[in-house]
Amino acid sequence: MFNKILIANRGEIACRVIQTAHRMGIKCVAVYSEADRNARHVAMADEAFLLGPAPSSESYLRADKIIEICKQSGAQAVHPGYGFLSENTGFAEALEANGITFIGPPSSAIAAMGSKSAAKEIMSHASVPLVPGYHGDDQDPALLRVEAEKCGFPLLLKAVAGGGGKGMRVVEQMSEFDEALTSACREAKNAFGNPDMLIEKYLTQPRHVEIQVFCDQDGNGVYLAERDCSVQRRHQKVIEEAPAPGLPDEIRVAMGEAAVRAAQAIDYVGAGTVEFLYDVDGSFYFMEMNTRLQVEHPVTELITGQDLVEWQLRIAHGEGLPLQQDQIRISGHALEARIYAEDPDNDFLPATGTLRYLRTPEENAHVRVDTGVVEGDEVSVYYDPMIAKLIVWDDNRDRAIARMVTALEDYRIGGLKTNTRFLRHLANAQPFKDEDLDTGFIEKHRELLFPANNIDTQRNLAITAAYLLESQKAAAFVAGDPYSPFSRQNSWRMNSQYARPMTLIHGDDSHDLRILEQQDHYQISVDGADYQVSASLNDDALQVMINGHRLTVHLFQHNDSITLFHEGEQFSCELHCERFDGGDESSEGSLTAPMNGAMVAVLVEAGQKVAAGETLVVMEAMKMEHSIKAPCDGTVSDIYFAEGDLVSEGAQLIAVTPDEEA
């Protein structure tokens, strides 16, 4: 077995590989960018080397530097993780040329599957069913328009070298085709260095079912059950599960055997995933093959009891398959939820910021957390904003879902926006429990997944006030005599009671509180509503009795901002203090950046007339493009950033004067 390997990646997958390698007695070399200098994977590794500046093109995509570090450190093999160089043919070839083992398939297999169009040609010869469409080499836009008409609408534009939803667009009608093609090509070129597209018939109610395959160097292949990854947003998976709910045994076997045929057709070695679209009529079609370990591999590990990273390492070292097909067993049901820094209520726009508060559910035989961050880390604009993967297992799907809902309630993050509340609503949704699954699940059940907040604002403000008072008591206890009357919260005075005023701001509303401290409780008035509250604070957990209702909540305070967590919901407010600023200087018609990112295209000029809905500029963040459109008919009056400029969230990008004001 290898003595030392290098992990050419970052974040949770680098940490995941290090854990298995260390268990096997293998030393690990980490690489990092300047932005990741203090990252968890760097601390976990036996040694670590700086690659370069934060942008991945100057760090994690520097194959030459990684090979140089392998030689310098004595690493015998490289595990690429996923993303970055994991499916880069040139990188695999360069490692081989330098006598370094690539913990993955041969470069020829990566090349065969790296082009989705070429992959479909190979699959047709291997008797693997294909979705109707165009996957030719001729990329002339006029020809693509003709092929689009032949395919019919809706159709899917997909980058031939792509993955992870990048370079993909659903086109509903011909009038949308040109803009979608331009945008998808640009995004694909930026992400993969290849703008070429293929066209596929867009199935309106498909499920996304994928097969985990492994092949050894002697050509033997097996499949380790399947995963259902149908619940997606922007073509990126949100919740994955294994085995696929309600999949007939004969379909499972047929898919598995087709996946092994697909792998053997390209002389595959190692871990791979063959992805299929499973239609409502029971037919299934090859979509693509990912020649690497998948983000969602933990659900397969939990139902099979196998460590897939260990399988990768053993096969890369020349060993045979650890198990034959008839030895592979599955037990129970597993789900994985991807926890992202993003705003589901704002079209899932990625978020950046500091993880100022981070509490995860307790890990055990039923709950697993794969992460690459710790409290205090920064989620930057340079990389994918995934914070962690939450994985649960139980004897059956219903119990596993219950585990997931509870674990999501126990996952508390403060400092930036996340999707934990959305994930809880999704996992708890009756259609999800009823196995009503397809790739349009989120759009179909939007009202159910994005319910209005039914939060009792006044009650939560009263609890927050009790927390602030208990925090001050705890600080007084540490600082001096807690029994002194001057340590009480009521501005103690002889022979008099004093109701302490407090102002808390929630959203755009300011709320006035009056607090009278009694011997064993607080009498709190919020906007005229009265609450009797007793509370006890232990770290971030507040045990509270409010008007006879006992409960436990968790709170986090940063400066004057307080966030309350309870049963998967969050409530945020701010302790009011006087501030003076210049006021709101934004003007009607101005357009601001919805997140930190970079300008990739400016499509208009100052003085140009534009129509409502017309794309004005395009931003890129976390490797995804976001179009900024005109809010009304008008004239572009100012453009504040050029292509290539970095832009902070909230910065004014462009100004449009509405027609009625022109």
DASUL-V546980 format. One record per run of one state. SS is the DSSP state (2 for helix, 1 for strand, 0 for the rest). FROM is the first residue (numbers start at 0). TO is the last residue. If there is no record, write none. Layout:
SS&FROM&TO / SS&FROM&TO
//
This chain:
0&0&2 / 1&3&6 / 0&7&9 / 2&10&22 / 0&23&25 / 1&26&32 / 2&33&35 / 0&36&38 / 2&39&43 / 0&44&45 / 1&46&51 / 0&52&54 / 2&55&57 / 0&58&61 / 2&62&72 / 0&73&75 / 1&76&78 / 0&79&87 / 2&88&96 / 0&97&99 / 1&100&101 / 0&102&105 / 2&106&113 / 0&114&114 / 2&115&124 / 0&125&128 / 1&129&129 / 0&130&131 / 1&132&133 / 0&134&139 / 2&140&150 / 0&151&153 / 1&154&158 / 0&159&166 / 1&167&170 / 0&171&172 / 2&173&191 / 0&192&195 / 1&196&200 / 0&201&205 / 1&206&214 / 0&215&219 / 1&220&232 / 0&233&234 / 1&235&241 / 0&242&247 / 2&248&263 / 0&264&268 / 1&269&277 / 0&278&282 / 1&283&289 / 0&290&295 / 2&296&303 / 0&304&306 / 2&307&315 / 0&316&323 / 2&324&326 / 0&327&331 / 1&332&339 / 0&340&340 / 1&341&342 / 2&343&345 / 0&346&347 / 1&348&349 / 0&350&351 / 1&352&353 / 0&354&355 / 1&356&358 / 0&359&365 / 1&366&370 / 0&371&376 / 1&377&378 / 0&379&384 / 1&385&393 / 0&394&395 / 2&396&408 / 0&409&410 / 1&411&413 / 0&414&418 / 2&419&427 / 0&428&428 / 2&429&432 / 0&433&439 / 2&440&443 / 0&444&444 / 2&445&448 / 0&449&455 / 2&456&478 / 0&479&483 / 2&484&486 / 0&487&498 / 1&499&505 / 0&506&507 / 1&508&516 / 0&517&520 / 1&521&525 / 0&526&527 / 1&528&537 / 0&538&539 / 1&540&545 / 0&546&547 / 1&548&557 / 0&558&559 / 1&560&565 / 0&566&567 / 1&568&574 / 0&575&588 / 1&589&591 / 0&592&595 / 1&596&601 / 0&602&607 / 1&608&609 / 0&610&613 / 1&614&620 / 0&621&622 / 1&623&628 / 0&629&632 / 1&633&638 / 0&639&644 / 1&645&646 / 0&647&650 / 1&651&657 / 2&658&660 / 0&661&661
//
